[in-house]
Amino acid sequence: MESERDLVLWTSTNIRVTAFIMDETVIRIGSQHFWLWICIESVRNFVLGIYFPEERNILVAEKFDRILIKKYGKHSVYTEGGTWYP
């Protein structure tokens, strides 16, 4: 599941986070499919993190959540309700 190709990008630092809004979509790069996961801050709409794993499942969602918590602390998480979210 976890590979060296997994990529996490950060665009925001030192901001007050009220909650995480997370979503994902599949993207195609050449002949490969990757999942673009994004997390934004709910009030100011700052991008908190972007994650590019090759899979979409609860383990990937939990890993991205742990990375966000380590950087921004624990917050409520809002999603569209997919079963792969913790």
C-alpha positions in Angstrom: 0.0 0.0 0.0 2.6 2.6 1.0 5.1 3.3 -1.6 7.9 5.7 -2.3 5.7 7.3 -4.9 3.2 8.5 -2.3 3.5 12.2 -2.2 2.3 14.7 0.3 2.4 18.5 -0.5 1.8 21.3 1.9 0.6 24.8 1.0 -0.4 26.3 4.3 1.5 26.8 7.5 0.9 28.6 10.8 -2.8 29.0 10.3 -5.7 28.5 12.8 -7.5 25.3 11.7 -11.2 24.9 12.7 -11.9 21.6 10.9 -10.7 19.4 8.1 -12.7 19.0 4.9 -11.3 16.0 3.0 -12.1 14.7 -0.5 -10.5 12.6 -3.1 -10.7 11.9 -6.9 -8.9 9.7 -9.3 -6.5 11.2 -11.8 -4.7 9.6 -14.7 -1.0 10.3 -15.3 0.1 8.6 -18.5 -1.2 5.0 -18.2 -1.3 5.0 -14.4 -4.2 6.0 -12.1 -3.5 7.9 -8.8 -5.8 9.2 -6.2 -5.7 12.9 -5.4 -6.6 13.5 -1.8 -7.0 17.1 -0.6 -7.8 18.6 2.8 -8.9 22.2 3.2 -9.6 24.3 6.3 -13.3 24.9 6.6 -13.5 28.6 7.3 -10.8 30.3 5.2 -10.6 27.6 2.5 -6.8 27.1 2.8 -5.4 24.0 1.3 -3.8 22.1 4.3 -2.5 19.1 2.4 -2.5 17.2 -0.9 -1.7 13.5 -1.1 -1.1 11.3 -4.2 -1.3 7.6 -3.3 -2.0 4.8 -5.8 -4.9 3.4 -3.7 -8.2 4.6 -2.1 -9.1 2.8 1.1 -9.5 3.3 4.8 -5.7 2.7 5.4 -4.8 5.5 3.0 -7.4 7.8 4.6 -6.1 7.1 8.1 -2.5 7.8 7.0 -3.4 11.1 5.5 -5.5 12.0 8.6 -2.5 11.1 10.9 -0.2 13.3 8.8 -2.6 16.2 9.1 -3.1 15.7 12.8 0.7 15.7 13.3 1.0 19.0 11.5 -2.2 20.8 12.6 -3.6 19.0 15.7 -6.8 17.0 16.1 -9.9 18.5 14.5 -13.3 17.4 13.3 -13.2 15.8 9.8 -15.9 16.4 7.2 -16.2 14.2 4.1 -18.8 13.2 1.5 -19.4 10.0 3.4 -17.3 7.4 1.6 -16.8 4.1 3.4 -13.0 4.4 3.1 -12.9 7.3 5.6 -12.2 6.5 9.3 
